[in-house]
Protein backbone atom coordinates (compact mmCIF):
# COMPACT_ATOMS: atom_id res chain seq x y z
CA UNK A 1 0.00 0.00 0.00
CA UNK A 2 2.77 2.41 1.00
CA UNK A 3 4.88 1.54 -2.03
CA UNK A 4 1.89 2.02 -4.32
CA UNK A 5 1.26 5.41 -2.76
CA UNK A 6 4.85 6.42 -3.37
CA UNK A 7 4.76 5.67 -7.07
CA UNK A 8 2.99 8.91 -8.12
CA UNK A 9 5.53 10.93 -6.15
CA UNK A 10 8.40 8.97 -7.70
CA UNK A 11 6.88 9.55 -11.13
CA UNK A 12 6.64 13.30 -10.49
CA UNK A 13 10.23 13.40 -9.24
CA UNK A 14 11.45 11.57 -12.34
CA UNK A 15 9.60 14.03 -14.57
CA UNK A 16 11.00 17.01 -12.67
CA UNK A 17 14.50 15.54 -12.88
CA UNK A 18 14.11 15.08 -16.64
CA UNK A 19 12.98 18.71 -17.01
CA UNK A 20 15.92 19.87 -14.89
CA UNK A 21 18.41 17.86 -16.96
CA UNK A 22 16.89 19.29 -20.16
CA UNK A 23 17.16 22.87 -18.86
CA UNK A 24 20.54 22.46 -17.17
CA UNK A 25 22.59 23.65 -20.19
CA UNK A 26 20.62 26.89 -20.22
CA UNK A 27 20.84 27.23 -16.44
CA UNK A 28 24.61 26.68 -16.55
CA UNK A 29 24.92 29.16 -19.41
CA UNK A 30 22.85 31.74 -17.51
CA UNK A 31 24.96 31.32 -14.35
CA UNK A 32 28.19 31.42 -16.35
CA UNK A 33 27.20 34.61 -18.15
CA UNK A 34 26.26 36.23 -14.84
CA UNK A 35 29.56 35.23 -13.23
CA UNK A 36 31.56 36.47 -16.22
CA UNK A 37 29.68 39.77 -16.30
CA UNK A 38 28.79 39.33 -19.98
CA UNK A 39 26.37 41.89 -21.33
CA UNK A 40 25.73 43.40 -17.93
CA UNK A 41 25.81 46.98 -19.21
CA UNK A 42 27.52 46.57 -22.57
CA UNK A 43 24.70 45.39 -24.77
CA UNK A 44 20.96 44.89 -24.79
CA UNK A 45 19.52 42.92 -27.66
CA UNK A 46 16.57 44.88 -28.98
CA UNK A 47 14.24 42.48 -30.84
CA UNK A 48 12.64 45.43 -32.66
CA UNK A 49 15.54 47.37 -34.22
CA UNK A 50 19.31 47.39 -34.56
CA UNK A 51 21.87 49.98 -35.62
CA UNK A 52 24.41 49.87 -38.41
CA UNK A 53 26.93 51.02 -35.77
CA UNK A 54 26.98 52.89 -32.47
CA UNK A 55 29.33 55.80 -31.75
CA UNK A 56 30.17 56.95 -28.22
CA UNK A 57 28.60 60.23 -27.19
CA UNK A 58 31.60 61.31 -25.10
CA UNK A 59 35.34 61.28 -25.73
CA UNK A 60 38.39 62.30 -23.67
CA UNK A 61 39.68 65.84 -24.07
CA UNK A 62 43.19 66.36 -25.48
CA UNK A 63 44.60 66.71 -21.97
CA UNK A 64 42.54 63.71 -20.74
CA UNK A 65 41.25 65.84 -17.85
CA UNK A 66 37.59 65.60 -18.84
CA UNK A 67 35.04 63.88 -21.00
CA UNK A 68 33.28 66.00 -23.60
CA UNK A 69 30.57 65.45 -26.18
CA UNK A 70 32.32 64.23 -29.30
CA UNK A 71 32.22 66.79 -32.15
CA UNK A 72 31.15 63.88 -34.40
CA UNK A 73 27.80 64.03 -32.59
CA UNK A 74 27.15 67.70 -33.43
CA UNK A 75 24.67 69.24 -34.23
CA UNK A 76 22.26 66.61 -32.88
CA UNK A 77 23.87 67.11 -29.46
CA UNK A 78 25.30 70.24 -27.89
CA UNK A 79 28.75 70.63 -26.27
CA UNK A 80 28.89 69.56 -22.64
CA UNK A 81 31.58 68.06 -20.45
CA UNK A 82 32.43 66.66 -17.02
CA UNK A 83 35.69 65.83 -15.17
CA UNK A 84 37.31 62.51 -15.99
CA UNK A 85 38.11 62.12 -12.31
CA UNK A 86 34.99 62.48 -10.20
CA UNK A 87 35.53 64.74 -7.14
CA UNK A 88 35.24 63.08 -3.76
CA UNK A 89 32.25 65.26 -2.89
CA UNK A 90 30.82 65.12 -6.42
CA UNK A 91 27.27 64.27 -7.42
CA UNK A 92 26.98 63.52 -11.13
CA UNK A 93 23.65 63.56 -12.99
CA UNK A 94 23.01 62.66 -16.63
CA UNK A 95 19.84 63.95 -18.31
CA UNK A 96 18.77 61.77 -21.25
CA UNK A 97 16.13 62.54 -23.84
CA UNK A 98 15.37 64.39 -27.05
CA UNK A 99 15.36 68.03 -28.08
CA UNK A 100 13.21 68.96 -25.07
CA UNK A 101 16.05 67.92 -22.76
CA UNK A 102 18.45 69.91 -24.97
CA UNK A 103 16.30 73.01 -24.45
CA UNK A 104 15.20 73.56 -28.05
CA UNK A 105 14.53 75.92 -29.70
CA UNK A 106 17.29 77.43 -27.54
CA UNK A 107 20.07 75.27 -26.11
CA UNK A 108 21.38 73.64 -22.94
CA UNK A 109 22.16 77.02 -21.32
CA UNK A 110 18.42 77.49 -20.69
CA UNK A 111 17.39 73.84 -20.45
CA UNK A 112 16.10 72.33 -17.21
CA UNK A 113 19.49 70.60 -16.81
CA UNK A 114 21.20 73.99 -16.30
CA UNK A 115 18.47 75.32 -14.01
CA UNK A 116 18.64 72.09 -11.98
CA UNK A 117 22.38 72.50 -11.52
CA UNK A 118 21.79 76.07 -10.30
CA UNK A 119 19.13 74.84 -7.84
CA UNK A 120 21.47 72.20 -6.45
CA UNK A 121 24.52 74.45 -6.21
CA UNK A 122 22.62 77.16 -4.38
CA UNK A 123 20.78 74.81 -2.03
CA UNK A 124 23.87 72.81 -1.07
CA UNK A 125 27.18 74.50 -1.96
CA UNK A 126 29.12 71.87 0.03
CA UNK A 127 28.84 69.41 -2.86
CA UNK A 128 30.27 69.51 -6.35
CA UNK A 129 27.15 69.17 -8.50
CA UNK A 130 27.50 68.28 -12.17
CA UNK A 131 24.39 67.97 -14.37
CA UNK A 132 25.30 66.72 -17.85
CA UNK A 133 22.96 67.28 -20.79
CA UNK A 134 22.54 64.26 -23.11
CA UNK A 135 19.57 65.55 -25.09
CA UNK A 136 19.70 64.57 -28.77
CA UNK A 137 17.55 66.17 -31.47
CA UNK A 138 14.87 63.69 -32.65
CA UNK A 139 16.26 60.98 -30.34
CA UNK A 140 13.66 58.37 -29.47
CA UNK A 141 13.83 55.91 -26.58
CA UNK A 142 15.49 53.16 -28.65
CA UNK A 143 18.38 55.52 -29.43
CA UNK A 144 18.74 56.43 -25.75
CA UNK A 145 19.45 52.85 -24.64
CA UNK A 146 23.05 52.86 -25.99
CA UNK A 147 23.62 56.30 -24.45
CA UNK A 148 22.46 55.04 -21.06
CA UNK A 149 24.77 52.03 -21.39
CA UNK A 150 27.64 54.42 -22.05
CA UNK A 151 27.02 56.96 -19.28
CA UNK A 152 26.62 54.21 -16.69
CA UNK A 153 30.39 53.77 -17.09
CA UNK A 154 31.05 57.35 -15.91
CA UNK A 155 30.16 56.96 -12.21
CA UNK A 156 26.71 58.59 -12.30
CA UNK A 157 24.81 59.23 -9.10
CA UNK A 158 21.49 59.79 -10.87
CA UNK A 159 19.91 59.41 -14.31
CA UNK A 160 16.97 61.61 -15.39
CA UNK A 161 15.00 60.27 -18.37
CA UNK A 162 12.61 62.56 -20.29
CA UNK A 163 11.40 60.78 -23.44
CA UNK A 164 8.24 59.95 -25.41
CA UNK A 165 7.72 62.58 -28.11
CA UNK A 166 10.02 61.20 -30.82
CA UNK A 167 8.89 57.59 -31.16
CA UNK A 168 7.19 58.03 -34.55
CA UNK A 169 9.87 60.06 -36.35
CA UNK A 170 11.81 57.27 -38.07
CA UNK A 171 10.58 54.58 -40.44
CA UNK A 172 10.75 51.23 -38.70
CA UNK A 173 9.07 48.22 -40.31
CA UNK A 174 9.96 45.84 -37.43
CA UNK A 175 10.53 42.88 -39.77
CA UNK A 176 9.47 39.56 -38.28
CA UNK A 177 8.55 41.17 -34.97
CA UNK A 178 5.94 43.35 -36.64
CA UNK A 179 4.65 40.56 -38.85
CA UNK A 180 4.51 37.96 -36.10
CA UNK A 181 1.66 37.44 -33.65
CA UNK A 182 1.43 39.35 -30.40
CA UNK A 183 2.40 36.20 -28.48
CA UNK A 184 5.78 36.10 -30.27
CA UNK A 185 6.43 39.78 -29.53
CA UNK A 186 5.56 39.28 -25.88
CA UNK A 187 7.85 36.25 -25.69
CA UNK A 188 10.72 38.33 -27.11
CA UNK A 189 10.17 41.03 -24.49
CA UNK A 190 9.96 38.57 -21.59
CA UNK A 191 12.89 36.35 -22.63
CA UNK A 192 15.19 39.31 -23.23
CA UNK A 193 15.67 39.64 -19.47
CA UNK A 194 17.74 36.42 -19.56
CA UNK A 195 21.41 36.66 -20.48
CA UNK A 196 21.37 33.20 -22.05
CA UNK A 197 18.56 34.23 -24.43
CA UNK A 198 20.36 37.44 -25.44
CA UNK A 199 23.65 35.59 -25.85
CA UNK A 200 22.20 32.84 -28.07
CA UNK A 201 20.23 35.38 -30.06
CA UNK A 202 23.37 37.44 -30.66
CA UNK A 203 25.16 34.32 -31.92
CA UNK A 204 22.50 33.00 -34.25
CA UNK A 205 19.53 35.31 -34.92
CA UNK A 206 21.07 38.80 -34.93
CA UNK A 207 24.32 37.74 -36.57
CA UNK A 208 22.45 35.81 -39.25
CA UNK A 209 20.13 38.75 -39.98
CA UNK A 210 23.03 41.16 -40.39
CA UNK A 211 24.73 38.75 -42.75
CA UNK A 212 21.59 38.24 -44.79
CA UNK A 213 19.96 41.63 -45.47
CA UNK A 214 17.39 40.05 -47.74
CA UNK A 215 15.79 38.35 -44.75
CA UNK A 216 16.28 40.64 -41.76
CA UNK A 217 14.68 39.78 -38.45
CA UNK A 218 14.48 43.45 -37.52
CA UNK A 219 15.02 46.91 -38.97
CA UNK A 220 18.57 48.27 -39.08
CA UNK A 221 18.76 52.03 -38.50
CA UNK A 222 21.61 54.34 -39.49
CA UNK A 223 24.06 55.76 -36.97
CA UNK A 224 22.38 59.18 -36.98
CA UNK A 225 18.68 59.95 -36.87
CA UNK A 226 16.90 60.10 -40.22
CA UNK A 227 13.50 61.52 -39.33
CA UNK A 228 10.94 61.38 -42.11
CA UNK A 229 10.23 65.09 -41.70
CA UNK A 230 13.88 65.92 -42.32
CA UNK A 231 13.26 65.46 -46.04
CA UNK A 232 11.00 66.80 -48.74
CA UNK A 233 7.56 65.21 -48.67
CA UNK A 234 8.06 63.84 -45.15
CA UNK A 235 4.39 64.22 -44.25
CA UNK A 236 3.47 61.87 -47.12
CA UNK A 237 5.01 59.01 -45.12
CA UNK A 238 2.33 59.28 -42.43
CA UNK A 239 -1.01 57.51 -42.80
CA UNK A 240 -3.39 55.95 -40.32
CA UNK A 241 -1.75 52.63 -39.43
CA UNK A 242 -3.05 51.15 -36.19
CA UNK A 243 -0.82 48.02 -36.20
CA UNK A 244 2.31 50.14 -36.64
CA UNK A 245 1.13 52.48 -33.90
CA UNK A 246 0.70 49.55 -31.51
CA UNK A 247 4.16 48.22 -32.39
CA UNK A 248 5.72 51.62 -31.70
CA UNK A 249 4.02 51.77 -28.30
CA UNK A 250 5.16 48.22 -27.47
CA UNK A 251 8.70 49.11 -28.52
CA UNK A 252 8.58 52.22 -26.31
CA UNK A 253 7.58 50.09 -23.32
CA UNK A 254 10.34 47.59 -24.08
CA UNK A 255 12.93 50.38 -24.13
CA UNK A 256 11.78 51.91 -20.85
CA UNK A 257 11.84 48.49 -19.19
CA UNK A 258 15.36 47.84 -20.49
CA UNK A 259 16.65 51.22 -19.31
CA UNK A 260 15.11 50.67 -15.89
CA UNK A 261 16.80 47.25 -15.76
CA UNK A 262 20.17 48.68 -16.83
CA UNK A 263 20.05 51.37 -14.14
CA UNK A 264 18.96 48.85 -11.50
CA UNK A 265 21.77 46.44 -12.49
CA UNK A 266 24.31 49.26 -12.15
CA UNK A 267 22.73 50.36 -8.83
CA UNK A 268 22.16 53.88 -10.17
CA UNK A 269 18.90 55.72 -9.32
CA UNK A 270 16.67 56.67 -12.23
CA UNK A 271 14.00 59.40 -12.27
CA UNK A 272 11.34 59.08 -14.96
CA UNK A 273 9.72 62.25 -16.30
CA UNK A 274 6.20 62.22 -17.75
CA UNK A 275 6.32 64.71 -20.68
CA UNK A 276 3.87 67.51 -21.43
CA UNK A 277 2.29 68.48 -24.76
CA UNK A 278 0.75 71.68 -26.08
CA UNK A 279 -2.97 70.91 -26.45
CA UNK A 280 -4.72 74.23 -26.93
CA UNK A 281 -2.11 75.94 -29.12
CA UNK A 282 -1.11 73.15 -31.51
CA UNK A 283 -3.47 71.78 -34.16
CA UNK A 284 -2.90 68.27 -35.55
CA UNK A 285 -0.07 68.05 -38.07
CA UNK A 286 -1.97 65.73 -40.40
CA UNK A 287 -5.59 64.59 -40.53
CA UNK A 288 -7.09 61.80 -42.62
CA UNK A 289 -10.73 61.24 -43.46
CA UNK A 290 -12.62 58.21 -42.29
CA UNK A 291 -13.22 55.71 -45.07
CA UNK A 292 -16.38 56.20 -47.15
CA UNK A 293 -16.91 59.83 -46.16
CA UNK A 294 -18.76 61.58 -49.05
CA UNK A 295 -16.39 63.62 -51.21
CA UNK A 296 -18.54 66.74 -50.83
CA UNK A 297 -18.26 66.53 -47.04
CA UNK A 298 -14.48 66.09 -47.39
CA UNK A 299 -14.26 69.26 -49.47
CA UNK A 300 -16.31 71.25 -46.96
CA UNK A 301 -14.15 70.06 -44.06
CA UNK A 302 -10.89 70.82 -45.84
CA UNK A 303 -12.16 74.25 -46.85
CA UNK A 304 -12.67 74.99 -43.14
CA UNK A 305 -8.94 74.66 -42.52
CA UNK A 306 -7.94 76.59 -45.63
CA UNK A 307 -10.22 79.57 -45.06
CA UNK A 308 -8.67 82.77 -43.70
CA UNK A 309 -12.03 84.40 -42.97
CA UNK A 310 -14.76 83.22 -40.59
CA UNK A 311 -17.30 80.95 -42.27
CA UNK A 312 -19.88 81.05 -39.46
CA UNK A 313 -21.94 83.80 -37.89
CA UNK A 314 -21.21 82.63 -34.34
CA UNK A 315 -19.17 80.14 -32.33
CA UNK A 316 -22.36 78.21 -31.57
CA UNK A 317 -23.10 77.85 -35.29
CA UNK A 318 -19.58 76.62 -36.00
CA UNK A 319 -19.75 74.11 -33.15
CA UNK A 320 -23.07 72.76 -34.41
CA UNK A 321 -21.63 72.25 -37.89
CA UNK A 322 -18.48 70.62 -36.50
CA UNK A 323 -20.55 68.15 -34.50
CA UNK A 324 -22.55 67.30 -37.63
CA UNK A 325 -19.39 66.64 -39.60
CA UNK A 326 -17.92 64.54 -36.78
CA UNK A 327 -20.88 62.15 -36.97
CA UNK A 328 -19.84 61.51 -40.60
CA UNK A 329 -16.05 61.75 -40.15
CA UNK A 330 -15.25 60.91 -36.50
CA UNK A 331 -11.52 60.29 -37.04
CA UNK A 332 -10.63 63.60 -38.70
CA UNK A 333 -8.29 65.10 -36.10
CA UNK A 334 -8.61 68.74 -37.21
CA UNK A 335 -12.37 68.71 -36.55
CA UNK A 336 -11.80 67.72 -32.93
CA UNK A 337 -9.25 70.50 -32.53
CA UNK A 338 -11.62 73.13 -33.95
CA UNK A 339 -14.40 71.79 -31.73
CA UNK A 340 -12.10 72.12 -28.70
CA UNK A 341 -11.37 75.73 -29.62
CA UNK A 342 -15.10 76.47 -29.82
CA UNK A 343 -15.71 74.82 -26.46
CA UNK A 344 -12.96 76.93 -24.90
CA UNK A 345 -14.54 80.06 -26.35
CA UNK A 346 -17.86 79.03 -24.79
CA UNK A 347 -16.20 78.37 -21.41
CA UNK A 348 -16.64 74.58 -21.48
CA UNK A 349 -13.13 73.57 -20.39
CA UNK A 350 -13.74 69.90 -19.60
CA UNK A 351 -15.40 69.24 -22.94
CA UNK A 352 -12.63 71.25 -24.63
CA UNK A 353 -9.94 69.16 -22.94
CA UNK A 354 -11.51 65.94 -24.20
CA UNK A 355 -11.79 67.29 -27.74
CA UNK A 356 -8.20 68.55 -27.77
CA UNK A 357 -6.91 65.25 -26.40
CA UNK A 358 -8.87 63.43 -29.08
CA UNK A 359 -7.32 65.68 -31.74
CA UNK A 360 -3.84 64.79 -30.46
CA UNK A 361 -4.58 61.06 -30.41
CA UNK A 362 -6.00 61.08 -33.95
CA UNK A 363 -3.10 63.09 -35.39
CA UNK A 364 -1.83 60.92 -38.26
CA UNK A 365 1.65 62.46 -37.76
CA UNK A 366 2.03 62.00 -33.97
CA UNK A 367 4.76 64.40 -32.88
CA UNK A 368 3.35 64.53 -29.34
CA UNK A 369 3.39 61.63 -26.90
CA UNK A 370 0.23 59.50 -27.08
CA UNK A 371 -2.02 58.72 -24.13
CA UNK A 372 -1.10 54.99 -23.93
CA UNK A 373 2.55 56.03 -23.70
CA UNK A 374 1.83 58.19 -20.65
CA UNK A 375 0.46 55.02 -19.05
CA UNK A 376 3.58 53.09 -20.12
CA UNK A 377 5.72 55.63 -18.23
CA UNK A 378 3.54 55.35 -15.12
CA UNK A 379 3.52 51.55 -15.37
CA UNK A 380 7.32 51.42 -15.66
CA UNK A 381 7.66 53.65 -12.61
CA UNK A 382 5.35 51.33 -10.64
CA UNK A 383 6.99 48.12 -11.84
CA UNK A 384 10.52 49.22 -10.98
CA UNK A 385 9.59 51.44 -8.02
CA UNK A 386 11.08 54.50 -9.73
CA UNK A 387 10.44 58.12 -8.72
CA UNK A 388 8.26 59.93 -11.28
CA UNK A 389 8.21 63.67 -11.91
CA UNK A 390 4.92 64.32 -13.70
CA UNK A 391 5.66 67.36 -15.86
CA UNK A 392 2.34 66.88 -17.61
CA UNK A 393 0.46 67.33 -14.33
CA UNK A 394 2.74 70.22 -13.31
CA UNK A 395 1.97 72.08 -16.54
CA UNK A 396 -1.75 71.33 -16.24
CA UNK A 397 -1.78 72.83 -12.76
CA UNK A 398 -0.02 75.96 -14.05
CA UNK A 399 -2.29 76.35 -17.11
CA UNK A 400 -5.67 77.97 -17.53
CA UNK A 401 -8.46 75.38 -17.29
CA UNK A 402 -5.74 72.76 -16.74
CA UNK A 403 -5.04 72.63 -20.51
CA UNK A 404 -1.37 73.30 -21.41
CA UNK A 405 -0.91 75.76 -24.26
CA UNK A 406 1.36 78.49 -25.57
CA UNK A 407 1.94 79.97 -22.12
CA UNK A 408 3.94 76.85 -21.14
CA UNK A 409 5.25 75.55 -24.47
CA UNK A 410 6.70 77.52 -27.39
CA UNK A 411 5.47 74.94 -29.90
CA UNK A 412 3.96 71.44 -29.78
CA UNK A 413 6.34 69.96 -27.16
CA UNK A 414 9.16 72.35 -26.25
CA UNK A 415 8.70 74.23 -22.93
CA UNK A 416 9.35 77.94 -22.50
CA UNK A 417 12.45 78.98 -20.59
CA UNK A 418 10.29 79.70 -17.53
CA UNK A 419 8.70 76.25 -17.84
CA UNK A 420 12.19 74.67 -17.94
CA UNK A 421 12.92 76.44 -14.66
CA UNK A 422 9.70 75.00 -13.24
CA UNK A 423 10.73 71.48 -14.29
CA UNK A 424 14.12 71.94 -12.61
CA UNK A 425 12.54 73.13 -9.37
CA UNK A 426 10.27 70.09 -9.19
CA UNK A 427 13.22 67.80 -9.89
CA UNK A 428 15.15 69.43 -7.07
CA UNK A 429 12.16 69.05 -4.75
CA UNK A 430 11.95 65.37 -5.61
CA UNK A 431 15.66 64.90 -4.97
CA UNK A 432 15.22 66.57 -1.59
CA UNK A 433 12.28 64.31 -0.70
CA UNK A 434 14.38 61.26 -1.62
CA UNK A 435 17.28 62.38 0.58
CA UNK A 436 19.71 63.22 -2.23
CA UNK A 437 19.65 66.96 -1.55
CA UNK A 438 20.05 68.73 1.79
CA UNK A 439 19.19 72.43 2.04
CA UNK A 440 22.12 74.27 3.63
CA UNK A 441 20.95 77.85 3.06
CA UNK A 442 17.67 79.24 4.43
CA UNK A 443 17.65 81.97 1.78
CA UNK A 444 18.44 79.61 -1.08
CA UNK A 445 15.30 80.37 -3.10
CA UNK A 446 16.10 84.08 -3.16
CA UNK A 447 19.65 83.27 -4.14
CA UNK A 448 18.29 80.98 -6.84
CA UNK A 449 16.33 83.84 -8.40
CA UNK A 450 19.50 85.94 -8.50
CA UNK A 451 21.39 83.11 -10.17
CA UNK A 452 18.59 82.72 -12.72
CA UNK A 453 18.92 86.38 -13.64
CA UNK A 454 22.71 86.11 -13.78
CA UNK A 455 22.49 83.10 -16.08
CA UNK A 456 20.11 84.85 -18.47
CA UNK A 457 22.21 88.02 -18.49
CA UNK A 458 25.29 85.96 -19.40
CA UNK A 459 23.65 85.02 -22.72
CA UNK A 460 24.05 87.45 -25.58
CA UNK A 461 21.39 88.75 -27.95
CA UNK A 462 22.33 86.24 -30.64
CA UNK A 463 21.60 83.30 -28.31
CA UNK A 464 17.94 84.30 -28.16
CA UNK A 465 17.83 85.31 -31.83
CA UNK A 466 19.14 81.90 -32.85
CA UNK A 467 16.43 80.37 -30.69
CA UNK A 468 13.73 82.35 -32.47
CA UNK A 469 15.15 81.42 -35.86
CA UNK A 470 15.34 77.78 -34.82
CA UNK A 471 11.74 77.91 -33.64
CA UNK A 472 10.59 79.06 -37.06
CA UNK A 473 12.59 76.22 -38.58
CA UNK A 474 11.00 73.73 -36.17
CA UNK A 475 7.55 74.94 -37.13
CA UNK A 476 8.31 74.55 -40.84
CA UNK A 477 9.77 71.09 -40.15
CA UNK A 478 6.64 70.00 -38.27
CA UNK A 479 4.46 71.22 -41.16
CA UNK A 480 6.46 69.11 -43.62
CA UNK A 481 7.94 72.14 -45.42
CA UNK A 482 11.57 70.95 -45.46
CA UNK A 483 13.20 71.16 -48.92
CA UNK A 484 16.11 68.74 -48.39
CA UNK A 485 16.18 65.73 -50.70
CA UNK A 486 16.28 62.27 -49.19
CA UNK A 487 19.77 60.72 -49.59
CA UNK A 488 20.23 57.56 -51.59
CA UNK A 489 20.28 54.45 -49.40
Buried (B, 14 or more C-beta within 10 A) or exposed (E): EEEEEEEEEEEEEEEEEEEEEEEEEEEEBBEEBEEEEBBBBEBBBBBBBBBEEBEBBBBEEEEEEEBBBBEEBEEBBBEBBBBBEBEEEBBBBBBBBBBBBBBBBBBBBBBBBBBBBBBBBBBBEEBBBBBBBBBBBBBBBBBBBBBBBBBBEBEBBBBBBBBBBBBBBBEBEBBBBBEBEEEEBEBBBEBBEBBBBBBBBBEEBBEEBBEEEEEBBBBBBEEBBBBBBBBBEBBEBBEBEEEBBBBBBBBBBBBBBBBBBBBBEBEBBBBBBBBBBBBBBBBBBBBBBBEEBEEEBBEEBBEBBEEEEEEBEEBEEBBEBBEEBBEBBEBBBBBBBBBBBBBBBEEBBEBBBBBBBBBBBBBBBBBBBBEBBBEBBBBBBEEBEBBBBBBBBBBBEBBEBBBBBEBBBBBBBBBBBEBBBBBBBBBBEBBBEEEBBEEEEEEBEEBBEEBBEEBEEEBEEEBBEBBEEBBEEBBEBBBBEBEEEEEEE
